[in-house]
Amino acid sequence: MSFLRTIDNGSLVIHPPGFYIIGFETLPHVNLYFIFLAFVYVVSVLFNMLVISIISFNHNLHTPKFLAVGNLAVIDVILNTCTIPSMIKIFLVKDNFVPFNLCLLQMFIYYTFLTLESFALAILAYDRLIAICFPLRQHAFNTMWSMSCIVGLTWSYSIGMIAFCTSIMTRLSFCKSVKVFSYFCDYAPVFRLACNDNTLHWAVSSALSMVILIGPLLFIILSYAAILVTVFRMKSLDSRMKALATCVEHLILVAIFYIPILSIFMVGFYLGLIDPDQRVLSLSLSSCLPPCLNPIIYSLKTKEIKTRAIALFRKVKVTPS
């Protein structure tokens, strides 16, 4: 049964009770993939919550840098919580029906936190930029207040932008298929099912890709260009190596997040040269793995957090049962 609704211009739109999420139809042994994703989710939650706890309960870590690190950890937990449990329910338990409003909610949460993930990596690049290029004025430029404002602005902008993108989905009529070929209620696969004009949604989808990916990535590239110029002006080789060493882990995070997603979008979304099942598999992996790897590669390897994590584990180990 479908539900009729009248929108502002008097048009009648048809909303189905929900959508059926389908994907991975031709991939063998796909159950093993979802067992792997369950492991990824547990590791992601445990390590990111460890990072959040260490930063929260150590006042010495209440600095701009670790506000940015903690922001990334919070985003990682919510991003994977939005998708992986739902994927396990849909594809492992075989319960693939998602009610209409819940579908829009998942779409909103996923794209909000995917956008925030991209912005969070740009914020970490900003922190490195200030620390290396303006070391004497670092504490004047990069304060808790300024970092809080930057983080707050990215959250406000992401929530507002994705809320608009999701709200215009209610203007579409779904009078034919309600089968979404993806691993969640994905924006483009859903609006493609509409039987009325979806030109606005195509434009929003393209603009959203640019804002989420290209904007922050361009800022990161320009930041590291400025960092390299500053580093090569340093007279001491030792100083150069120390400065570059603080950037390596962050660059790995940037590569892990952007390269797979950009490749899949370019090859699959625009050129259509990738098998649909392989596209869904690649896209799900590229969005689920970074939140798991971020704390392992970056957060827990920072000297301050690593020291406190080791001290915490030693304390737990020696505590009598």
Backbone bond lengths (Angstrom), bond angles and torsions (degrees), N, CA, C in turn:
res aa  C-N    CA-C-N  psi(-1)  N-CA   C-N-CA  omega(-1)  CA-C   N-CA-C  phi
1 M - - - 1.472 - - 1.522 109.54 -
2 S 1.345 117.45 131.39 1.455 122.38 178.41 1.521 110.02 -101.83
3 F 1.321 115.74 157.39 1.452 121.64 -178.64 1.516 109.38 -112.19
4 L 1.355 116.16 133.20 1.449 122.20 179.27 1.520 109.60 -92.67
5 R 1.322 115.71 143.77 1.456 120.48 -179.49 1.520 108.57 -147.91
6 T 1.333 116.93 138.72 1.458 121.71 178.02 1.515 109.35 -99.97
7 I 1.347 117.67 130.61 1.464 121.40 178.74 1.520 109.85 -100.07
8 D 1.337 117.02 -179.38 1.460 123.24 -168.58 1.529 114.31 -54.23
9 N 1.339 118.18 -38.00 1.466 120.37 -176.30 1.531 113.09 -85.91
10 G 1.328 116.76 9.19 1.464 121.08 177.12 1.509 114.76 88.35
11 S 1.329 118.24 -3.67 1.463 121.74 -179.75 1.530 110.28 -72.36
12 L 1.310 113.82 149.13 1.456 119.90 178.56 1.527 108.96 -98.82
13 V 1.312 117.08 126.88 1.464 120.70 178.62 1.516 109.34 -117.14
14 I 1.320 115.24 153.11 1.462 121.81 -178.45 1.521 109.13 -112.56
15 H 1.323 115.84 120.57 1.458 121.38 176.70 1.525 109.37 -110.05
16 P 1.315 118.54 125.10 1.464 120.80 178.06 1.525 110.25 -74.03
17 P 1.323 117.86 164.22 1.475 120.00 175.21 1.526 112.24 -60.56
18 G 1.327 115.90 -28.81 1.461 119.75 179.94 1.515 111.09 178.50
19 F 1.343 114.52 -169.98 1.466 120.68 -178.40 1.529 109.42 -126.19
20 Y 1.330 115.23 155.16 1.465 121.63 173.49 1.526 107.83 -105.80
21 I 1.333 115.47 120.89 1.464 120.96 -179.64 1.520 108.48 -87.51
22 I 1.333 115.45 119.74 1.469 119.25 179.01 1.530 108.77 -125.90
23 G 1.290 115.46 147.27 1.456 121.75 -179.78 1.523 108.83 176.90
24 F 1.320 116.31 170.79 1.474 121.42 178.39 1.529 111.56 57.04
25 E 1.344 116.81 32.43 1.471 119.37 -174.45 1.521 112.90 -73.19
26 T 1.328 117.66 -28.64 1.470 120.14 -174.90 1.526 112.73 -109.37
27 L 1.322 117.22 1.39 1.467 120.16 -177.23 1.521 110.84 -85.54
28 P 1.344 117.90 126.98 1.474 120.45 179.12 1.532 111.25 -75.89
29 H 1.332 115.41 151.04 1.473 122.47 175.64 1.535 111.55 53.64
30 V 1.329 116.35 39.09 1.467 119.77 -176.49 1.522 111.48 -68.54
31 N 1.351 117.20 -23.06 1.472 120.08 178.78 1.523 111.66 -60.36
32 L 1.340 116.02 -34.30 1.470 119.99 178.67 1.526 110.64 -63.73
33 Y 1.324 116.20 -33.57 1.466 120.22 179.13 1.520 110.70 -64.52
34 F 1.327 116.79 -40.06 1.471 119.23 -178.16 1.529 111.64 -75.72
35 I 1.326 116.81 -27.82 1.469 119.23 172.00 1.527 109.38 -66.43
36 F 1.327 116.49 -39.69 1.466 121.36 175.46 1.528 110.63 -62.34
37 L 1.346 117.36 -42.52 1.466 120.76 178.91 1.531 111.44 -64.55
38 A 1.326 117.08 -33.92 1.469 119.95 175.84 1.521 110.20 -62.14
39 F 1.338 116.39 -41.71 1.468 121.17 176.32 1.525 110.34 -63.32
40 V 1.341 116.53 -43.99 1.470 121.73 177.98 1.525 110.30 -57.98
41 Y 1.325 116.29 -42.32 1.468 120.36 -178.47 1.526 111.68 -64.94
42 V 1.328 116.34 -45.04 1.477 120.22 179.86 1.528 110.49 -61.71
43 V 1.334 117.02 -45.88 1.470 121.09 178.85 1.526 110.08 -62.59
44 S 1.330 116.58 -43.33 1.459 121.36 -179.49 1.523 111.65 -59.26
45 V 1.337 116.47 -48.20 1.472 120.73 -178.41 1.528 110.77 -66.26
46 L 1.339 117.31 -46.03 1.468 120.81 -176.82 1.532 111.69 -62.03
47 F 1.315 117.24 -49.93 1.468 119.98 -175.70 1.523 112.21 -72.04
48 N 1.321 117.08 -38.26 1.463 118.44 178.53 1.528 111.60 -70.05
49 M 1.327 116.99 -37.66 1.467 119.39 176.55 1.522 110.72 -66.74
50 L 1.345 117.20 -33.40 1.465 120.79 175.16 1.528 110.23 -62.29
51 V 1.328 116.39 -45.16 1.469 120.97 178.54 1.528 110.62 -61.94
52 I 1.323 116.71 -45.31 1.467 121.10 -179.87 1.522 110.94 -61.81
53 S 1.336 116.23 -42.74 1.473 120.70 -179.15 1.521 111.42 -64.97
54 I 1.331 116.56 -45.49 1.463 120.45 -178.94 1.526 110.60 -61.28
55 I 1.316 116.64 -43.97 1.470 120.20 -179.61 1.529 110.82 -68.12
56 S 1.332 116.76 -40.82 1.470 120.86 -176.48 1.527 112.22 -65.88
57 F 1.338 117.23 -40.12 1.461 120.38 -172.13 1.526 114.54 -96.90
58 N 1.342 116.80 4.43 1.464 120.60 176.40 1.529 108.56 -118.64
59 H 1.325 115.53 105.89 1.460 120.12 -176.13 1.528 112.25 -64.00
60 N 1.325 116.99 -24.49 1.469 119.56 177.41 1.531 112.30 -67.04
61 L 1.326 116.37 -18.41 1.464 121.03 -179.86 1.529 111.91 -96.52
62 H 1.316 116.62 6.07 1.470 119.61 177.39 1.523 108.65 -83.42
63 T 1.338 113.80 69.19 1.461 122.55 -178.31 1.525 108.94 -124.98
64 P 1.336 118.74 165.40 1.472 120.25 179.75 1.522 113.52 -55.86
65 K 1.339 116.84 -42.33 1.463 120.27 -178.63 1.523 111.06 -59.91
66 F 1.336 117.08 -46.88 1.459 119.69 -175.40 1.522 112.44 -81.50
67 L 1.320 117.26 -16.64 1.468 119.45 167.99 1.527 108.81 -65.30
68 A 1.329 116.37 -41.76 1.473 121.10 177.90 1.529 110.86 -66.53
69 V 1.340 117.09 -40.13 1.475 121.33 178.71 1.530 110.18 -65.74
70 G 1.346 116.70 -44.92 1.461 121.06 178.66 1.525 111.63 -63.77
71 N 1.323 116.42 -37.11 1.463 121.15 176.83 1.529 110.58 -60.07
72 L 1.319 117.11 -44.28 1.470 121.27 178.28 1.521 111.02 -62.63
73 A 1.340 117.33 -40.69 1.466 121.18 -178.63 1.531 111.34 -65.39
74 V 1.331 117.70 -41.49 1.468 121.33 177.90 1.526 110.33 -62.53
75 I 1.328 115.96 -44.61 1.473 121.14 179.71 1.528 110.16 -61.79
76 D 1.331 117.34 -42.15 1.465 121.61 -178.44 1.524 111.48 -61.68
77 V 1.341 116.87 -42.97 1.467 120.81 -179.36 1.534 110.12 -62.38
78 I 1.327 116.42 -47.66 1.473 120.26 -176.62 1.526 111.22 -69.18
79 L 1.332 117.37 -38.88 1.466 121.03 -178.73 1.527 111.23 -61.23
80 N 1.333 117.51 -47.40 1.461 119.32 179.97 1.524 112.22 -73.49
81 T 1.338 117.31 -30.57 1.464 120.61 177.65 1.523 110.69 -66.86
82 C 1.316 116.10 -30.30 1.463 121.13 179.49 1.520 112.39 -69.58
83 T 1.333 117.69 -30.87 1.464 119.79 -171.60 1.528 115.02 -111.05
84 I 1.333 118.29 -48.54 1.469 119.45 -169.53 1.531 113.34 -64.86
85 P 1.358 120.82 -49.09 1.476 118.21 177.42 1.526 112.51 -58.44
86 S 1.335 116.59 -37.09 1.470 120.45 178.14 1.526 110.62 -65.63
87 M 1.335 117.87 -40.66 1.461 121.03 179.18 1.525 111.19 -64.33
88 I 1.327 116.77 -40.42 1.468 120.70 178.79 1.526 109.87 -63.78
89 K 1.334 116.90 -41.61 1.470 121.38 177.79 1.524 111.20 -63.50
90 I 1.317 116.13 -43.51 1.466 120.74 -174.91 1.520 112.08 -72.39
91 F 1.327 116.92 -48.19 1.465 120.14 -169.18 1.529 113.88 -100.51
92 L 1.334 117.91 -25.59 1.467 119.78 -179.85 1.524 110.23 -94.16
93 V 1.333 116.71 -43.28 1.472 121.37 178.92 1.529 110.89 -85.07
94 K 1.344 116.44 -13.88 1.477 123.54 178.18 1.535 112.14 68.09
95 D 1.311 117.02 33.43 1.469 121.41 174.81 1.528 107.04 -110.68
96 N 1.334 116.38 86.68 1.461 120.11 -168.18 1.526 114.77 -101.74
97 F 1.340 117.74 11.28 1.471 120.26 177.47 1.525 110.13 -89.59
98 V 1.342 115.38 129.59 1.465 121.41 178.96 1.525 108.19 -123.44
99 P 1.351 119.06 119.84 1.466 120.71 178.27 1.526 111.76 -57.00
100 F 1.330 116.03 152.08 1.461 122.35 -173.58 1.532 112.34 -54.16
101 N 1.327 117.41 -53.28 1.471 120.37 -177.28 1.525 111.98 -66.38
102 L 1.345 116.71 -36.32 1.462 120.16 177.64 1.525 110.29 -67.27
103 C 1.325 116.48 -33.75 1.473 121.37 176.72 1.529 109.84 -62.44
104 L 1.331 117.09 -46.88 1.469 120.63 178.80 1.529 110.97 -64.44
105 L 1.334 117.02 -36.39 1.468 120.47 178.67 1.519 111.00 -64.53
106 Q 1.343 116.52 -45.09 1.464 119.43 178.43 1.522 111.16 -63.73
107 M 1.323 116.81 -40.51 1.457 122.29 177.17 1.537 110.39 -58.53
108 F 1.334 115.65 -44.98 1.464 121.17 -179.87 1.524 111.21 -63.51
109 I 1.331 117.39 -48.86 1.468 120.94 -177.54 1.518 110.68 -64.61
110 Y 1.333 117.03 -45.39 1.459 120.05 -177.36 1.525 111.31 -60.20
111 Y 1.333 116.72 -52.15 1.463 118.65 -175.48 1.526 112.44 -73.09
112 T 1.323 117.69 -27.92 1.468 119.70 173.99 1.516 110.48 -61.98
113 F 1.327 116.47 -46.91 1.465 119.59 -175.10 1.525 112.41 -83.24
114 L 1.327 118.03 -22.13 1.464 119.09 170.34 1.531 109.25 -67.90
115 T 1.331 116.31 -41.20 1.470 120.93 175.88 1.519 110.53 -62.55
116 L 1.330 116.59 -44.48 1.468 120.95 -179.98 1.531 111.54 -64.83
117 E 1.339 116.56 -34.53 1.475 120.46 177.03 1.528 110.15 -60.84
118 S 1.324 115.65 -44.48 1.459 120.85 179.51 1.533 110.57 -64.33
119 F 1.335 116.44 -44.45 1.465 120.62 178.46 1.539 111.34 -65.66
120 A 1.345 116.58 -35.98 1.469 120.42 -179.29 1.533 111.06 -63.60
121 L 1.324 116.82 -38.19 1.469 120.27 176.39 1.524 110.84 -66.56
122 A 1.334 116.51 -35.50 1.470 120.48 176.65 1.532 110.71 -68.17
123 I 1.331 116.94 -36.76 1.476 120.76 178.09 1.521 110.73 -64.27
124 L 1.335 116.81 -40.40 1.468 120.18 176.79 1.526 111.09 -64.24
125 A 1.337 116.56 -35.25 1.472 120.19 175.54 1.529 110.22 -65.76
126 Y 1.321 116.91 -39.07 1.471 121.51 176.88 1.530 110.39 -61.53
127 D 1.334 116.35 -41.92 1.465 120.42 178.58 1.526 110.94 -61.14
128 R 1.335 117.67 -43.12 1.469 121.43 178.20 1.536 110.40 -66.65
129 L 1.323 116.75 -38.48 1.462 121.81 179.46 1.530 111.27 -59.47
130 I 1.322 116.51 -48.11 1.465 120.93 -179.23 1.529 110.43 -67.08
131 A 1.355 116.90 -42.57 1.466 120.90 -176.59 1.528 112.05 -64.85
132 I 1.330 118.16 -36.50 1.469 121.48 -175.05 1.523 112.03 -92.67
133 C 1.313 117.18 -41.14 1.474 120.04 -174.77 1.530 112.66 -85.13
134 F 1.331 117.00 -25.72 1.470 120.32 -178.77 1.531 110.27 -132.34
135 P 1.338 117.37 59.01 1.473 119.43 -174.21 1.524 113.92 -62.40
136 L 1.325 118.30 -34.83 1.463 120.99 -177.48 1.528 112.08 -77.27
137 R 1.333 116.22 -23.14 1.465 119.86 -179.55 1.533 112.19 -112.45
138 Q 1.333 115.16 15.23 1.455 120.36 -177.28 1.529 112.52 -56.89
139 H 1.346 116.07 -46.38 1.464 119.71 -175.36 1.524 111.98 -75.07
140 A 1.311 117.48 -14.96 1.465 120.63 174.82 1.524 110.80 -85.36
141 F 1.336 116.46 -38.90 1.462 121.06 -178.50 1.530 111.99 -80.44
142 N 1.321 115.13 -47.52 1.469 120.94 -171.73 1.523 110.25 -104.56
143 T 1.320 116.43 80.16 1.462 122.46 179.98 1.529 110.01 -99.35
144 M 1.330 116.03 168.27 1.467 119.69 176.27 1.523 110.66 -60.60
145 W 1.343 115.85 -37.54 1.456 120.10 -179.85 1.535 110.94 -64.92
146 S 1.329 116.84 -47.64 1.464 119.77 -178.48 1.524 111.27 -66.38
147 M 1.343 117.16 -40.47 1.458 119.89 178.71 1.526 111.19 -66.93
148 S 1.336 116.51 -38.38 1.471 120.25 177.26 1.525 110.27 -62.67
149 C 1.322 116.36 -40.03 1.474 120.69 178.47 1.529 110.91 -64.79
150 I 1.337 116.86 -42.93 1.469 121.00 179.97 1.530 110.14 -62.86
151 V 1.343 116.36 -47.51 1.470 120.67 179.53 1.529 109.97 -62.81
152 G 1.336 116.47 -44.67 1.460 120.60 179.63 1.519 112.86 -61.78
153 L 1.330 116.47 -39.67 1.468 120.37 178.73 1.524 111.54 -65.73
154 T 1.337 116.94 -41.22 1.470 119.31 179.57 1.535 110.62 -64.77
155 W 1.333 116.96 -38.48 1.474 120.01 177.48 1.526 110.42 -65.95
156 S 1.325 116.77 -46.72 1.472 120.48 -178.51 1.529 110.55 -62.12
157 Y 1.336 116.45 -45.82 1.462 121.17 -178.98 1.526 110.97 -63.40
158 S 1.335 116.74 -45.53 1.470 120.71 -177.81 1.523 110.97 -64.24
159 I 1.331 116.79 -45.95 1.465 120.48 -179.13 1.525 110.11 -62.88
160 G 1.339 117.26 -45.92 1.464 120.70 -179.17 1.516 112.71 -64.37
161 M 1.334 116.49 -44.30 1.464 120.67 -177.95 1.523 111.27 -65.54
162 I 1.336 117.47 -46.82 1.464 120.57 -177.91 1.526 110.85 -71.72
163 A 1.335 117.42 -31.45 1.471 120.05 176.12 1.531 109.97 -61.08
164 F 1.339 116.55 -42.07 1.465 120.16 177.35 1.530 110.53 -64.41
165 C 1.336 116.61 -47.48 1.468 120.78 -178.44 1.529 111.27 -59.75
166 T 1.328 116.29 -38.78 1.467 120.09 -179.08 1.527 110.79 -74.84
167 S 1.333 117.43 -38.61 1.467 120.65 -176.16 1.525 112.13 -63.87
168 I 1.337 117.53 -32.98 1.467 118.82 -178.71 1.534 111.83 -73.60
169 M 1.329 116.96 -10.81 1.471 119.39 174.53 1.526 110.63 -65.25
170 T 1.349 117.24 -25.85 1.461 120.18 -178.96 1.519 111.98 -70.96
171 R 1.341 118.15 -10.10 1.469 122.13 177.95 1.526 112.70 -85.62
172 L 1.332 116.09 -4.75 1.461 120.05 -177.98 1.530 111.33 -92.48
173 S 1.314 115.31 147.35 1.465 121.97 174.29 1.523 109.28 -102.55
174 F 1.327 115.80 134.90 1.455 121.00 179.14 1.536 107.05 -118.53
175 C 1.332 115.07 91.11 1.462 119.63 -174.48 1.529 112.33 -109.73
176 K 1.332 117.00 1.99 1.464 120.25 -179.27 1.528 109.58 -120.10
177 S 1.310 117.52 -114.46 1.462 121.50 -177.71 1.523 111.52 -75.86
178 V 1.326 115.42 146.32 1.470 120.73 174.00 1.534 109.54 -122.39
179 K 1.333 116.18 26.07 1.465 121.36 179.06 1.529 109.46 -97.86
180 V 1.319 116.39 116.67 1.466 122.75 -177.79 1.523 108.45 -98.53
181 F 1.337 116.30 115.34 1.464 119.44 -179.06 1.530 109.44 -87.52
182 S 1.313 115.12 87.98 1.463 122.14 178.67 1.518 107.68 -165.20
183 Y 1.328 116.83 -166.70 1.461 120.01 178.36 1.526 111.29 -108.70
184 F 1.331 117.41 0.87 1.464 123.26 174.19 1.529 106.83 -161.42
185 C 1.324 117.38 -173.90 1.471 120.55 178.79 1.523 108.92 -76.18
186 D 1.304 115.23 79.24 1.462 122.33 -174.82 1.525 110.48 -79.37
187 Y 1.329 115.45 146.10 1.466 121.17 -171.96 1.536 112.39 -61.62
188 A 1.321 116.92 -58.71 1.472 120.10 -176.38 1.527 112.93 -65.16
189 P 1.338 120.17 -47.02 1.467 118.74 178.08 1.527 114.14 -59.64
190 V 1.344 117.60 -28.58 1.465 120.09 178.74 1.522 110.84 -76.21
191 F 1.344 118.34 -50.36 1.469 117.73 -175.60 1.532 112.41 -69.69
192 R 1.332 117.12 -20.40 1.472 119.40 175.63 1.526 111.97 -66.89
193 L 1.344 117.31 -19.53 1.463 121.25 -179.88 1.524 112.42 -80.32
194 A 1.319 117.31 -10.46 1.463 120.96 -175.22 1.521 111.41 -66.44
195 C 1.339 116.12 147.24 1.461 120.00 178.51 1.530 112.15 -104.37
196 N 1.331 117.77 3.89 1.464 120.27 170.45 1.531 109.51 -113.26
197 D 1.315 117.77 -174.90 1.468 122.04 -172.38 1.527 111.51 -65.30
198 N 1.340 116.49 124.82 1.470 120.67 178.92 1.537 111.78 -120.00
199 T 1.340 115.66 26.34 1.464 120.24 -179.65 1.522 111.67 -59.42
200 L 1.338 116.44 -42.55 1.465 120.83 178.70 1.523 110.72 -59.28
201 H 1.304 116.48 -39.92 1.465 120.79 -176.93 1.523 111.51 -70.70
202 W 1.348 116.60 -34.90 1.466 119.73 173.80 1.530 110.45 -62.23
203 A 1.338 115.75 -44.31 1.463 120.45 -179.88 1.525 110.87 -64.46
204 V 1.344 116.33 -43.41 1.467 120.96 179.48 1.520 110.52 -64.62
205 S 1.337 116.91 -40.88 1.463 121.18 179.70 1.524 111.26 -61.85
206 S 1.331 117.07 -43.34 1.467 120.90 178.89 1.524 111.21 -66.53
207 A 1.346 116.20 -43.78 1.474 120.49 179.15 1.525 110.75 -64.79
208 L 1.338 115.78 -38.48 1.462 120.61 179.84 1.524 110.78 -62.88
209 S 1.341 117.09 -41.23 1.470 120.92 177.65 1.522 111.06 -59.56
210 M 1.333 115.60 -41.27 1.470 120.32 179.27 1.518 111.47 -65.42
211 V 1.337 116.01 -44.52 1.473 120.76 -176.94 1.523 110.66 -68.11
212 I 1.330 116.33 -44.56 1.468 120.66 -176.46 1.528 111.31 -67.97
213 L 1.334 116.70 -43.21 1.461 120.40 -170.33 1.528 113.82 -103.61
214 I 1.316 116.50 -55.30 1.465 119.91 -170.07 1.527 111.84 -70.70
215 G 1.336 117.74 -43.20 1.464 120.77 -177.93 1.525 113.03 -57.86
216 P 1.349 118.72 -60.09 1.462 120.29 178.72 1.531 113.41 -61.17
217 L 1.344 117.17 -38.65 1.464 119.83 179.95 1.530 110.70 -63.66
218 L 1.322 117.06 -40.68 1.464 120.94 178.02 1.526 110.54 -62.28
219 F 1.335 116.63 -41.48 1.471 120.33 176.86 1.527 110.89 -61.95
220 I 1.336 117.17 -42.25 1.470 121.17 179.24 1.526 110.61 -62.60
221 I 1.323 116.47 -43.85 1.476 120.65 -179.99 1.527 110.52 -62.02
222 L 1.320 116.94 -45.85 1.474 120.96 179.35 1.522 111.17 -65.22
223 S 1.336 117.11 -37.56 1.467 120.99 177.83 1.516 110.95 -61.69
224 Y 1.335 116.27 -45.30 1.466 119.11 -178.65 1.525 112.05 -74.02
225 A 1.321 117.31 -25.30 1.472 119.29 172.44 1.517 109.72 -64.38
226 A 1.347 116.92 -43.54 1.469 121.65 177.39 1.526 110.88 -65.77
227 I 1.331 116.45 -38.77 1.470 120.70 178.51 1.524 110.56 -63.80
228 L 1.329 117.63 -43.95 1.471 120.91 179.66 1.525 111.50 -63.09
229 V 1.327 117.05 -40.35 1.471 120.40 177.54 1.522 109.74 -60.52
230 T 1.336 116.68 -44.57 1.475 121.41 179.40 1.519 111.67 -64.90
231 V 1.338 116.34 -42.79 1.467 120.85 -177.74 1.529 111.02 -63.91
232 F 1.323 116.93 -43.53 1.468 119.55 -177.94 1.528 113.01 -73.85
233 R 1.306 116.93 -10.57 1.462 120.34 172.89 1.520 112.26 -85.72
234 M 1.349 116.37 -12.21 1.462 120.00 178.37 1.521 109.73 -69.96
235 K 1.300 116.51 139.03 1.469 120.99 -176.51 1.520 111.98 -78.89
236 S 1.318 116.48 -34.77 1.459 120.64 -176.27 1.525 111.13 -87.81
237 L 1.342 116.52 130.89 1.457 121.88 176.29 1.523 110.87 -64.42
238 D 1.331 115.83 -37.13 1.462 121.14 179.17 1.532 110.72 -62.62
239 S 1.324 116.68 -41.17 1.472 121.09 178.44 1.521 110.68 -64.77
240 R 1.323 115.75 -39.67 1.466 119.41 178.04 1.522 111.78 -61.43
241 M 1.339 115.51 -46.39 1.460 120.27 -178.09 1.520 111.53 -65.05
242 K 1.335 117.12 -39.80 1.465 120.60 178.99 1.523 111.09 -64.74
243 A 1.321 116.06 -41.55 1.470 120.29 179.90 1.523 111.22 -64.89
244 L 1.338 115.98 -43.90 1.465 119.76 -178.97 1.527 111.48 -69.86
245 A 1.333 116.30 -32.40 1.469 120.27 -179.19 1.519 111.91 -62.98
246 T 1.343 116.61 -30.91 1.469 119.58 179.74 1.529 112.16 -73.55
247 C 1.325 117.10 -10.50 1.473 121.18 -176.47 1.523 113.15 -103.12
248 V 1.327 117.63 -15.83 1.467 120.89 -170.94 1.522 111.91 -60.39
249 E 1.361 116.59 -49.71 1.464 119.38 -177.22 1.525 111.60 -61.62
250 H 1.333 115.79 -40.06 1.466 118.49 179.49 1.521 111.17 -64.95
251 L 1.311 117.83 -40.13 1.470 121.16 178.56 1.527 111.07 -63.61
252 I 1.330 116.82 -34.43 1.468 120.22 176.16 1.529 110.29 -63.99
253 L 1.346 116.48 -43.61 1.466 120.62 177.45 1.527 111.16 -59.60
254 V 1.326 115.42 -43.79 1.460 120.92 179.86 1.534 110.14 -60.68
255 A 1.327 116.71 -44.87 1.470 120.99 -179.90 1.526 111.04 -64.66
256 I 1.332 117.34 -42.84 1.466 121.55 -178.73 1.526 111.03 -63.20
257 F 1.327 116.67 -37.27 1.466 120.27 -176.92 1.525 112.23 -80.43
258 Y 1.326 116.87 -49.51 1.462 119.90 -168.90 1.529 114.54 -84.04
259 I 1.323 118.14 -41.44 1.468 119.79 -172.89 1.533 112.47 -61.53
260 P 1.359 119.46 -49.99 1.470 117.72 179.78 1.525 113.04 -63.39
261 I 1.331 117.79 -44.83 1.464 120.70 -176.77 1.521 111.18 -65.25
262 L 1.333 117.02 -45.38 1.463 119.90 178.97 1.524 111.18 -62.86
263 S 1.323 116.53 -40.48 1.477 120.45 179.71 1.523 111.02 -63.22
264 I 1.337 116.11 -44.38 1.461 120.34 -178.66 1.524 110.90 -66.64
265 F 1.342 116.49 -41.70 1.461 120.03 179.49 1.525 110.82 -64.01
266 M 1.327 116.70 -43.02 1.463 119.95 -177.86 1.531 111.31 -68.72
267 V 1.342 116.27 -46.36 1.464 120.39 -175.03 1.530 111.51 -78.53
268 G 1.342 115.74 -42.36 1.460 119.61 -174.28 1.511 114.82 -89.79
269 F 1.334 117.05 -48.82 1.465 120.43 -172.22 1.521 111.49 -75.50
270 Y 1.336 117.50 -43.83 1.461 120.75 -175.11 1.525 113.50 -94.45
271 L 1.335 116.94 -39.76 1.467 119.26 -176.28 1.526 113.11 -94.36
272 G 1.350 115.83 -22.79 1.458 120.43 178.41 1.517 113.86 65.09
273 L 1.332 117.35 32.86 1.463 121.17 -175.42 1.521 113.46 -100.01
274 I 1.329 117.56 12.67 1.452 120.17 -176.67 1.529 109.30 -122.92
275 D 1.329 116.67 142.54 1.460 122.23 177.78 1.533 109.69 -59.52
276 P 1.350 118.82 135.46 1.469 121.11 -176.09 1.526 113.70 -54.45
277 D 1.335 117.46 -43.05 1.465 119.82 179.51 1.526 111.18 -65.85
278 Q 1.323 116.04 -40.54 1.469 119.43 177.97 1.524 111.28 -65.96
279 R 1.338 116.39 -35.30 1.461 120.52 176.81 1.531 110.84 -63.38
280 V 1.336 116.71 -45.64 1.462 121.16 -179.99 1.523 110.47 -63.72
281 L 1.342 116.23 -43.04 1.468 120.88 179.09 1.525 110.51 -62.49
282 S 1.334 116.95 -48.38 1.463 121.65 -177.47 1.525 111.59 -64.44
283 L 1.344 115.55 -42.82 1.461 119.65 -178.45 1.522 111.40 -67.55
284 S 1.332 117.18 -39.75 1.469 119.97 178.99 1.526 110.83 -66.24
285 L 1.339 115.80 -40.23 1.460 119.66 179.82 1.526 110.86 -67.30
286 S 1.337 116.54 -41.27 1.462 120.01 -177.02 1.528 112.55 -71.44
287 S 1.328 117.59 -20.87 1.463 119.17 177.46 1.525 112.71 -94.74
288 C 1.337 117.70 -22.11 1.477 121.15 -178.21 1.531 113.39 -92.34
289 L 1.334 117.32 -30.30 1.470 119.58 -176.69 1.536 114.76 -73.18
290 P 1.351 120.04 -43.05 1.475 118.97 -178.66 1.528 114.85 -54.16
291 P 1.356 120.85 -43.55 1.471 118.97 178.16 1.526 113.46 -62.35
292 C 1.340 116.41 -24.70 1.470 120.31 177.06 1.525 111.04 -79.49
293 L 1.336 116.30 -39.55 1.461 120.97 -174.84 1.529 113.35 -82.89
294 N 1.335 117.76 -25.80 1.468 120.62 -176.86 1.524 113.88 -53.83
295 P 1.349 118.91 -50.38 1.475 117.54 -179.49 1.526 113.04 -68.59
296 I 1.329 117.02 -31.06 1.472 120.27 -178.28 1.521 111.03 -72.99
297 I 1.331 116.51 -44.38 1.468 120.95 -175.99 1.526 111.93 -80.06
298 Y 1.345 116.51 -37.24 1.464 119.34 -170.71 1.535 113.07 -113.77
299 S 1.324 117.19 -66.59 1.465 121.36 -168.52 1.523 112.79 -59.35
300 L 1.330 117.37 -50.90 1.463 120.68 -175.99 1.529 112.61 -76.14
301 K 1.337 117.67 -7.80 1.460 120.59 177.70 1.526 112.65 -95.14
302 T 1.353 116.64 -8.11 1.463 118.02 173.98 1.523 108.17 -68.76
303 K 1.312 116.08 140.53 1.464 121.67 -170.94 1.521 112.16 -55.67
304 E 1.342 116.77 -44.29 1.467 120.47 -174.91 1.531 112.03 -66.24
305 I 1.336 116.43 -44.36 1.466 119.43 -179.35 1.524 110.56 -73.24
306 K 1.321 117.42 -39.88 1.466 121.08 179.91 1.525 110.80 -60.19
307 T 1.343 117.09 -43.62 1.469 121.37 179.55 1.516 111.24 -60.47
308 R 1.333 116.07 -45.22 1.463 120.43 -178.27 1.519 112.06 -72.02
309 A 1.333 117.69 -33.56 1.465 120.71 177.06 1.525 110.74 -66.04
310 I 1.333 117.04 -43.77 1.472 121.10 178.17 1.524 110.31 -62.85
311 A 1.333 116.62 -43.08 1.470 120.95 178.66 1.527 110.65 -62.21
312 L 1.323 117.16 -38.68 1.467 121.23 179.53 1.517 111.16 -65.97
313 F 1.338 117.34 -44.06 1.462 120.31 -179.84 1.528 111.53 -66.94
314 R 1.322 116.46 -37.03 1.475 119.39 177.11 1.521 110.86 -64.87
315 K 1.334 115.70 -38.98 1.476 120.70 179.50 1.516 110.26 -64.85
316 V 1.335 116.66 -42.73 1.452 121.06 178.51 1.519 110.91 -65.20
317 K 1.345 116.87 -37.87 1.464 122.70 -177.60 1.519 112.20 -66.84
318 V 1.322 116.90 -38.54 1.469 120.34 -175.90 1.514 112.77 -90.28
319 T 1.352 117.37 -8.80 1.466 119.80 178.87 1.523 109.50 -69.31
320 P 1.353 117.79 125.19 1.459 119.81 -178.64 1.521 110.68 -66.53
321 S 1.303 116.61 142.79 1.472 121.27 -178.95 1.516 110.00 -80.34
